[in-house]
Amino acid sequence: MHLTRRHLLTYSSAAAGAAALAGCGFTRSSDDSTGSRTLTFTTWGTESELAGFRSAIDSFEKANPGTSVQLNAVPYEQMFTNVDAQIQAGNAPDVFRVPYYSFGAYAGAGQLLDLTDHLDSGFSDRFTPQAWAAVQNGGSPFGVPHHTDTSVILYNKQALETAGIDAVPTALDEAWTWDQFDEVARRLRRSLPDDKFPFAYNWQGNGVTRWLSWLFEADGRFLEDDLLTPAIDSDAGRAAVEFTQRFFPDRLVPPNSSVKATTYAADLWYGETVAMTFGGAFLVPDTEATVDFEWGATYSPRNVRAGGDFGGNALVATRDADPELVAAFFDHVTQAEQMRQFCAGASLLPTRADLVEGGIEFAVRPELSPVFVGQASTVQAQDSGQVASPSMASIITVLQDQLEAAFVGGQGTEATIRGLASGIGEATAG
């Protein structure tokens, strides 16, 4: 089995997390008899991500004598089961890493530290508006946006050339429109053998939130500004459903790549089942190390506007953590050089506005960095703010059920829109 970075989230950190999983909990931030203070930090991560965290922790401890950070690395599959149990038992870690689509559930339940009174004035200015919006709950920050990621199109150069596609967009404002992307996919369909497919979309599992990129590109929303009222019943909602619904019956994507499929889009890409895949920057090192064909990256399609998914993770602190120590740590790990080193080494995207503007170079395939950074710039604050809804976990289930029915279950557009609107309303109500 090829161990992708997704698999490494389980395997590479298993040894590091074994001791933590064996115990009842973690030591909370505390002062010992010498006056030193310890902060506990739980995360999952690839080898590159964990190396980045260890480097940042070492730098923080050197800059703050008398402080220490205990890093607990655990497998992703067990991360939140353990954190949830520890929160309930009153022995949660001080700081942990959380995907933006899960952030709202913790903040909305009152389990996180409100950072409003603990961050320096102007702290928010270092981040892009969409990044800062992703860590808000009720108008207050309950975390810091540590990094992001977004999906672009990775493509097999030979497959496109064989289909007569001799050019791909090289600038954000030249990205394929939906119609142009549809034509590219259909040309590939005519060129490829029956057991190969034009592309795969990365909406499997909780990645279903990436379907929302199509909605945003149609200039739509799924929640109003109050994050309670469903907004999916719109022309934009219908356009997004209708366009993506065609992928399966027209054999533009593999039949085993639906929302509830157990096969990830990246694995179809590695196995050359598809000529293109939608994927994040975190796939770059694996792809470069794994595939034997020449490949490149280009921007996701645009419709009324360009858009994208706001992936990545925030850092949050649990409610009873030492606010002064937490604030100092969050300040340190989001400083420019710390974030640059972490993102470059792990092939992830920065959330600092100055790094976005100035650019960043990945350690692997640095020439592709501008494509990912450019695509991330298309995410608007209203997009990422919706995904930070406290109801997002329930909304994800609604998206999975309704889109699966639309894509492979024969459910029509109007029934899908009704199901989405009703389900989102129920999710936010309660």
C-alpha positions in Angstrom: 0.0 0.0 0.0 1.3 3.4 -0.9 1.5 5.5 2.3 0.1 8.9 1.4 0.4 11.8 3.8 -3.2 11.1 4.7 -2.2 7.6 5.9 0.9 9.0 7.6 -1.4 11.0 9.9 -2.2 7.7 11.4 1.0 5.8 11.1 3.8 8.3 11.6 2.6 9.7 14.8 1.4 6.5 16.4 4.5 5.9 18.4 4.6 9.5 19.6 1.0 9.3 20.7 1.2 5.9 22.4 2.1 7.1 25.8 -0.5 9.9 25.8 -3.2 7.5 24.7 -2.3 5.1 27.4 -2.8 7.6 30.2 -5.9 9.1 31.6 -5.1 12.6 30.4 -2.5 15.4 30.1 -0.8 17.6 32.6 -2.4 21.1 32.4 -0.4 24.3 32.2 1.1 24.8 35.7 3.8 26.3 37.8 6.3 24.0 39.4 8.4 24.8 42.5 11.0 26.6 40.5 8.4 29.0 39.0 8.7 27.5 35.5 5.5 27.1 33.5 4.4 24.2 31.2 1.9 24.3 28.4 0.4 21.1 27.0 -0.2 21.0 23.2 -1.9 18.1 21.4 -1.8 17.7 17.7 -1.7 15.2 14.9 0.7 15.7 11.9 2.9 14.4 9.2 6.6 14.1 9.9 7.2 17.6 8.3 4.4 19.2 10.3 5.6 17.7 13.6 9.1 18.8 12.8 7.8 22.3 12.2 6.0 22.3 15.5 9.0 21.1 17.4 11.1 23.8 15.8 8.6 26.5 16.8 8.4 25.1 20.3 12.2 25.1 20.7 12.3 28.7 19.5 9.5 29.7 21.9 11.2 28.1 24.9 14.5 29.8 24.1 12.7 33.2 23.8 10.8 32.6 27.0 13.1 31.2 29.7 11.3 29.3 32.4 8.5 28.1 30.0 8.1 24.7 28.3 5.7 23.2 25.9 4.8 19.5 26.1 4.0 18.3 22.6 1.6 15.3 22.4 1.4 13.9 18.9 -1.5 11.5 18.3 -3.0 9.8 15.3 -5.6 11.9 13.5 -8.2 9.1 13.7 -8.1 9.3 17.6 -7.3 12.9 18.0 -10.8 14.3 18.7 -12.2 11.3 20.4 -9.5 11.7 23.0 -9.7 15.5 23.2 -13.5 15.3 23.6 -13.2 12.7 26.4 -10.5 14.8 28.1 -12.6 18.0 28.0 -15.5 16.1 29.6 -13.2 14.7 32.2 -11.7 18.1 33.0 -8.1 17.2 32.0 -7.9 18.5 28.5 -4.7 19.7 26.9 -4.1 23.5 27.1 -3.8 23.9 23.3 -4.8 21.7 20.4 -5.1 21.9 16.7 -8.5 21.8 15.0 -9.7 22.0 11.4 -11.7 25.2 10.7 -14.8 23.1 9.9 -14.7 21.7 13.5 -13.7 24.9 15.2 -17.2 26.3 15.6 -18.5 23.2 17.5 -15.9 23.7 20.2 -16.3 27.5 20.4 -20.1 27.3 20.3 -20.1 24.8 23.2 -18.1 27.2 25.5 -15.1 24.8 25.6 -12.5 27.2 24.3 -10.7 30.2 25.8 -12.0 33.6 24.5 -8.8 35.4 23.4 -10.3 38.9 23.1 -8.7 40.3 26.2 -5.4 38.4 25.9 -4.1 39.3 22.4 -2.2 42.5 21.7 -4.0 45.3 20.1 -3.7 44.9 16.3 -2.9 41.2 16.5 -5.7 40.4 14.0 -4.0 42.7 11.4 -1.3 40.1 10.7 -3.9 37.8 9.2 -5.9 37.8 6.0 -9.6 38.7 6.5 -10.7 35.2 5.5 -8.3 33.6 8.0 -9.4 35.8 10.9 -13.1 35.2 10.1 -12.5 31.5 10.4 -11.7 31.7 14.1 -14.6 34.0 15.2 -17.5 33.0 17.3 -20.1 35.6 18.3 -17.7 38.3 17.1 -14.8 37.1 19.4 -11.6 35.1 18.5 -11.4 31.7 20.1 -8.3 30.6 18.3 -5.6 31.7 15.9 -5.5 30.7 12.2 -2.2 28.8 12.0 -2.2 27.8 8.3 -4.6 27.1 5.5 -4.8 25.0 2.3 -7.0 25.1 -0.7 -7.7 22.9 -3.7 -6.3 23.5 -7.2 -6.3 21.1 -10.2 -3.3 18.7 -10.5 -3.0 17.4 -14.0 -1.1 14.7 -16.0 0.6 16.6 -18.7 0.7 13.7 -21.2 -3.0 12.9 -20.7 -3.9 16.5 -21.5 -1.6 16.6 -24.5 -3.0 13.4 -25.9 -6.5 14.9 -25.7 -5.3 18.0 -27.6 -5.3 20.2 -24.6 -2.0 22.0 -25.2 -2.4 24.9 -22.7 -3.6 25.4 -19.1 -4.2 28.6 -17.3 -1.0 30.1 -15.8 -2.7 33.1 -14.1 -5.6 33.4 -11.7 -7.6 35.7 -13.9 -7.2 33.2 -16.8 -8.6 30.2 -14.9 -11.0 28.1 -16.8 -14.6 29.0 -16.6 -17.1 26.3 -15.7 -17.9 25.9 -19.4 -14.3 25.7 -20.4 -13.5 23.2 -17.6 -16.5 21.1 -18.8 -15.2 21.1 -22.3 -11.7 20.0 -21.1 -13.2 17.2 -19.1 -15.3 16.0 -22.1 -12.3 16.1 -24.4 -10.4 13.9 -21.9 -13.4 11.6 -21.7 -13.3 11.1 -25.5 -9.5 10.5 -25.4 -9.2 8.2 -22.4 -9.9 4.5 -22.3 -13.1 3.4 -20.6 -11.4 2.5 -17.3 -9.8 5.9 -17.0 -11.6 9.2 -16.1 -11.0 12.9 -16.7 -10.8 13.9 -13.0 -11.7 13.2 -9.4 -13.0 15.7 -6.9 -11.8 15.6 -3.3 -15.1 15.8 -1.5 -14.9 12.4 0.3 -15.7 12.2 4.0 -15.5 15.5 5.8 -14.0 16.9 2.6 -17.6 17.4 1.5 -17.1 21.0 2.6 -15.0 21.4 -0.6 -18.2 21.1 -2.6 -19.1 24.5 -1.2 -16.4 25.9 -3.5 -18.8 25.4 -6.5 -21.5 27.3 -4.5 -19.1 30.1 -3.7 -18.0 30.3 -7.4 -21.6 30.7 -8.3 -21.6 33.6 -5.8 -23.9 31.7 -3.4 -24.0 31.0 0.3 -25.3 28.2 2.5 -25.9 30.4 5.5 -26.9 34.0 6.0 -24.8 36.4 8.0 -26.5 35.3 11.2 -25.1 31.7 10.6 -28.6 30.4 11.4 -30.7 31.0 8.4 -30.3 28.6 5.4 -29.3 30.4 2.2 -28.8 27.5 -0.2 -32.2 27.8 -1.8 -31.0 30.2 -4.5 -30.1 30.4 -8.2 -26.5 29.9 -7.1 -27.4 26.8 -5.1 -29.2 25.3 -8.1 -26.4 26.1 -10.4 -23.8 24.4 -8.2 -26.0 21.3 -7.8 -26.9 21.0 -11.5 -23.3 21.5 -12.6 -21.7 18.9 -10.3 -24.6 16.5 -10.7 -23.5 15.9 -14.3 -20.1 14.5 -13.3 -21.3 11.0 -12.5 -23.8 10.1 -15.2 -21.5 11.6 -17.9 -18.6 9.5 -16.6 -16.4 12.5 -16.0 -15.4 11.1 -12.6 -15.0 7.5 -11.4 -18.1 5.9 -10.0 -16.2 5.1 -6.8 -15.4 8.8 -6.1 -18.7 10.0 -4.6 -19.1 11.9 -1.4 -19.5 8.7 0.7 -16.8 6.7 -1.2 -14.0 5.2 0.8 -11.5 5.8 -1.9 -9.9 9.2 -1.8 -9.4 11.4 -4.9 -5.7 11.5 -4.2 -5.4 7.7 -4.4 -7.2 7.7 -7.8 -4.6 10.3 -8.9 -1.6 8.3 -7.6 -3.0 5.2 -9.4 -3.4 7.1 -12.7 -7.1 6.3 -12.8 -7.8 10.0 -13.4 -6.0 12.6 -15.6 -6.7 15.4 -13.1 -7.6 15.7 -9.5 -8.6 18.5 -7.2 -6.2 18.6 -4.3 -4.5 20.7 -1.8 -0.8 21.8 -1.5 -0.2 19.0 1.1 -0.4 16.5 -1.8 2.6 18.1 -3.6 5.4 16.1 -1.8 3.6 12.8 -2.1 2.8 13.3 -5.7 6.3 14.3 -6.5 7.7 11.3 -4.7 5.1 8.8 -6.0 4.1 9.3 -9.6 6.2 8.5 -12.7 4.5 11.0 -15.1 5.0 14.7 -15.6 2.5 16.7 -13.8 1.6 20.3 -13.1 -1.0 22.4 -11.2 -3.5 25.0 -12.4 -6.2 27.1 -10.8 -9.7 25.8 -10.0 -12.5 26.8 -12.3 -14.4 30.1 -11.9 -18.0 31.1 -12.6 -19.6 34.3 -11.4 -16.4 34.7 -9.4 -13.4 32.6 -8.4 -13.6 30.7 -5.1 -12.1 28.0 -3.1 -12.2 25.9 0.0 -10.6 27.3 3.2 -8.8 24.2 4.4 -6.1 23.9 7.1 -6.2 24.2 10.8 -6.4 26.7 13.7 -4.8 26.5 17.1 -7.2 26.8 20.0 -6.9 26.8 23.8 -9.2 25.1 26.2 -11.2 27.3 28.6 -9.1 26.9 31.7 -5.7 27.2 30.1 -3.3 30.0 31.3 -4.3 32.9 29.1 -1.0 34.7 29.4 1.0 31.7 28.4 -1.4 30.7 25.6 -1.3 34.3 24.2 2.5 34.3 24.2 2.7 30.9 22.4 0.1 31.9 19.8 1.9 35.1 19.2 5.2 33.3 18.7 4.0 30.5 16.3 2.2 33.0 14.1 5.1 35.3 13.7 6.3 35.7 10.1 9.4 33.6 10.2 7.8 30.8 12.2 4.9 30.6 9.8 7.1 30.8 6.8 9.3 27.9 7.9 6.3 25.7 8.9 4.4 26.3 5.7 7.4 25.9 3.4 8.5 22.7 5.0 5.0 21.1 5.2 3.7 22.4 1.9 0.9 24.4 3.5 -0.3 27.9 3.0 0.2 30.9 5.3 -2.6 32.9 6.9 -0.5 36.0 7.5 -1.3 38.7 5.0 2.3 39.7 4.5 3.3 36.2 3.6 0.4 35.9 1.2 1.4 39.2 -0.5 5.1 38.5 -0.5 4.7 34.8 -1.5 6.1 31.7 -0.1 8.2 28.9 -1.6 7.5 25.2 -0.8 10.5 23.0 -0.1 9.2 20.6 -2.9 8.2 22.0 -6.3 8.5 25.7 -5.3 7.3 26.8 -8.7 3.8 25.6 -7.8 3.6 27.8 -4.7 2.0 30.8 -6.6 -0.8 28.6 -7.9 -1.9 27.6 -4.4 -1.3 31.0 -2.8 -3.3 32.6 -5.6 -6.1 30.2 -5.3 -6.3 30.8 -1.6 -6.7 34.5 -2.2 -10.1 33.8 -3.8 -11.6 32.7 -0.6 -13.7 35.5 0.9 -14.3 36.2 4.6 -18.0 35.5 4.2 -17.0 32.0 2.8 -14.7 31.0 5.6 -17.0 32.6 8.2 -19.8 30.3 7.3 -17.6 27.2 7.6 -16.8 28.3 11.2 -20.5 28.0 12.1 -21.0 26.1 15.4 -23.5 23.9 13.5 -20.9 22.8 10.9 -20.6 19.3 12.1 -24.3 18.7 11.6 -24.3 20.6 8.3 -21.6 18.3 7.0 -23.9 15.3 7.6 -26.6 17.1 5.6 -24.3 17.9 2.8 -23.1 14.2 2.7 -26.6 12.8 2.6 -28.1 15.2 0.1 -25.2 15.4 -2.3 -24.8 11.6 -2.3 -28.4 11.3 -3.2 -28.0 13.8 -6.0 -24.8 12.4 -7.4 -25.4 8.7 -7.4 -29.0 8.2 -6.0 -30.9 9.9 -8.9 -32.3 12.7 -6.7 -33.2 15.8 -8.8 -32.0 19.3 -8.3 -35.1 20.7 -6.7 -35.4 17.8 -4.2 -31.7 18.3 -3.4 -32.1 22.0 -2.7 -35.2 21.3 -0.6 -33.3 18.7 1.4 -30.3 20.9 1.9 -32.3 23.9 3.0 -34.4 21.8 5.4 -31.4 19.9 6.8 -29.3 23.0 7.3 -32.2 24.7 9.0 -32.6 21.8 11.4 -28.9 21.7 12.0 -28.7 25.4 13.0 -31.9 25.2 15.1 -30.6 22.6 17.3 
